[in-house]
Each structure stands twice: as C-alpha cells, then as structure tokens.
Amino acid sequence: MYAPILEVSAEEILRMFRSDAPYLFLGAAFVAVGLIAAAFSLVRRKRDWILTYFALFSVLYGSRLWIQASLLGFAMQSSVVYSRLAAGINYIVPIPAFLYFESAGLLHRSGKIVGYVMGIILGVLALLTFALGPSPKYVLINNVLVVVALIAIVVQSFWAGAKNPDFPVIRRGLLVFVACALFDNIAGPLWRSSKIEPYGFVAFLGALGYVAARQTLERDQQLNDIQKELEVARRIQLSILPGKFPESASFRVAARYLPMTSVAGDFYDFIVADDRQVGLLIADVSGHGVPAALIASMVKLAATAQRGNAGDPSGLLSGMNAALCGNTQNQFVTAAYVHLDSEVRELRYSAAGHPPMLLLRDGKVREIEENGLMLAAFDFATYSTASHKLEPGDRLLLYTDGIVEAAGARGEFFGQEALGALLRQTAGTSPADAVDRIISAVQQWAVSQDDDLTVLVCDYVGTMPPLSPDTLN
C-alpha cells in the first residue's frame, strides 16, 4: 500500500532542509569517523573488535540521522519499506554499543547477561518492525530499555571507575549523551522540540573513540614488546644450534632449520665431530612456539650431558629420556641419533618415535629404523641400537616430521616416497645444496608452513690416506 503524497510548498521544503541540515552534517561526520575506524581495523594484522564495534556503532547512528531526516521522509512517504527501515534502525543502533563495552572489558558478568538479553529483545523488535511495520508498543519497549541501560551504565561507571581507568573518560561523554538522550526520550515528545541527542552523541563518540584508540595503541605496544622478546628468544635459540660443521677428512655435513614461528621445537646437534667419527642428533618437541622452544633448550642440555655415550646411540637416548621425564609439562620429544665411525666403517642408529633415517647408496634409498618410545613420556622406555656397514659415498638424511607431513593444495602429505625420490635426485650435489633443495621442494609443495622444518644431510667420503713424509717436509 502507498500513502497519499502530500503537497508542500517550496518554503516548507526549505524549512525542512534548514531543520535537517545540522543532523545531516552530523550524520555524515559520524559515518566518516566510523568508516575510518573500520579501515584501521581491517588493515591491522589481527582484527580489532573494539574498533570494529566502534565503527559499526558510529556508522549506524550516522545513517539513522540521514534515514530519519524530514526531507528523506517526505521524498519516501509513499514507501512502506522506508517507513519500516526508519523505525527499525532505532532498535539496531544500541546493539554494537553493547558489544563495544563488552570488548573493551567495561562490563561485569551481570552486565553482560543484561546486555545480551537487551540485544535479543532489540533484535526481535527490529525484525518485527521490518516484517510487520512500526508499532507504538515497540517504541515504548525500546525507550524503556534505552533509559534503563543508560542509567545502569552511568551507575556502573561510578562504581567501577576506580578499577578501570577507561571509565572516568567514558563517564564524561556518557553523562552528556545520557542527559540529551533522556531529554529526547522523556521530555522531547511532550515539548515537540528538536532532537538534542545527536549533539550529546558527539561527546559520547569522542570518549568511545579515545578509549578505543588508547586500548588499540596499548595492545600494539604490548605486541611490539612481545615481538622484541620473541626476537631475542629466536636469537638465543639459534645460538644453541651448532655452527658450521667442522672440517673433516671423512665427513661432510649440512643442516637447515626453518621454524614455523619465531621460535620452535625442532633441534639438531653434532655430539662429536672429527676425522674419525661423527654423532648427529635431531629432535622434534611436540607443539610450537615458546613452550616447545624452552623444551628444545632442555633437550640441548640433556644431549650435552650424554656426550660420554656418543658411541652408544641407545645409551645416549636412554640418558636423555631419564633427564627429561617429569620436566616437560606433558610435552614429548621425538629424536634420532646416528653415530658414524670411519675407522671401522660402521653406522650405529637409534631413535625415539622419530621418522626413519634415509640412506642413499649407489642410487638407491633405504630406510633405517630402530624406534623406541618417544622421549620425556615414559620413564620405563628402553632403546636399542641398529648397526650397519658404512661405505664411501653414502649419504644419510635425518629430518623432522614437518618435512613428510607438509600438506599440498589437496591436503595430501609430501610423503616418505617423494622425499626418497628427492634424495636420489640430490646425488652428486654437496650436502648444502641437498638440504636447500629439499627445503625448497617442500615449501613449493605446501600451501602453508604448518610445522617446523629441519633437515640434516651427512656424506661419508671415506678415510683419507695418511700424509707421506715428503708431503710433511
């Protein structure tokens, strides 16, 4: 149905424009402020809900001033949709305001419950208005809710102001807004005066904006402090990893470590390293981030304490397990250790719940696996050592499960088979080139890095012949 279009004079239209002009200006200003706040929220690394609700509240309030302007009402007087929108938006505007107060930590538990109930009632009123049309009963319910909510917030601001530094700031703008809103909701309809609530909203919005900006800057500062601490932690963690493998006549070793976050739980170490022997350890702590990095430091200490067992892989892992059990806050560690001896040409290998070591020999890849239970989980865990012949030209690959469990675009893992094929392709390259190629292939395969990546390659080049007396002279 359409209402009859009323004829008005140019003078009446000019009067409506003059009456609407301040509210149209304020409405445009409120929408602009809200859009700017929304833009800041969107460009941040993490969604800032305080800014988001502040922006939504400001945009809705400013839009309401335009929608309910006399000129637009005259132009759209025949539209049922407009009449329902102009009435229904009144019930939507307070909802983001409550969400703002909740996100800013300005509501206690009872206040949150009341706010949710009020939000549900207002939402129902809005839906009823959009579906059935405006009703004086809805307006009365809305006015009562708004008045009670505003009074409750003012009372809480005085009660909790000493505990929350933001309340004194909000209180000033809130009192101005409440006075204006109460006047419009109680005295305004009786006196048929112009609305003064939008002017009070300027003070209220300024207070909310100040608090939103202050809390956002404070969180940014906290985030920057955390980033600085993580950078220090990253440097400390990198310092516990061994440097370049020392020059050796029998072995060539290279390793690459790529954490998922600033700090991580992967770890590797050279237990012994000389011309005659080498002991290589790789470990993976469950979880990620700072907790895993702290336990990786404990793994470093536990491994260092077991250097006397460098030639006995099972004994080294047993000693590490005894040191870690009960000290890792229910996080466990997988590990693998291999000891290579060039004099007897033998490799000895043991692992604790770790992916198998790969051996490339004469163009063929074989898995070497001798697994016991993971470290730090069971104090009764035992480990055994597997011994294999070592031949010149052998290439060994140790890695963490982030390599084989890297997920591709369809969710499939990189897998053991692909890693073996990739290892074969590295034949003839240096260990440094091999680890770079493996890491690069996994990164190209994976949609995102969901775990730490660590690779260690060791080549046994054989025993160097002794120097002749002529050479020494």
Secondary structure, DSSP 4 states (H G I P E B T S, - for coil): --PPPPP--HHHHHHHHHHHHHHHHHHHHHHHHHHHHHHHHHHSSS--HHHHHHHHHHHHHHHHHHHT-HHHHHHTTT-HHHHHHHHHHHHHTHHHHHHHHHHTT---HHHHHHHHHHHHHHHHHHHHHHHH---HHHHHHHHHHHHHHHHHHHHHHHHHTTT-TTHHHHHHHHHHHHHHHHIIIIIHHHHTPPP-HHHHHHHHHHHHHHHHHHHHHHHHHHHHHHHHHHHHHHHHHHHHS--SPPP-SSEEEEEEEE-SSSS-SEEEEEEEESSSEEEEEEEEESS-HHHHHHHHHHHHHHHHTTGGGTT-HHHHHHHHHHHHTTSSTT--EEEEEEEEETTTTEEEEEEES-PPEEEEETTEEEEE--EEPPBTT-TT-----EEEE--TT-EEEEE-HHHHT-B-TTS-B--HHHHHHHHHHTTTS-HHHHHHHHHHHHHHH-SS--S-EEEEEEEE--PPPPPPHHHH-
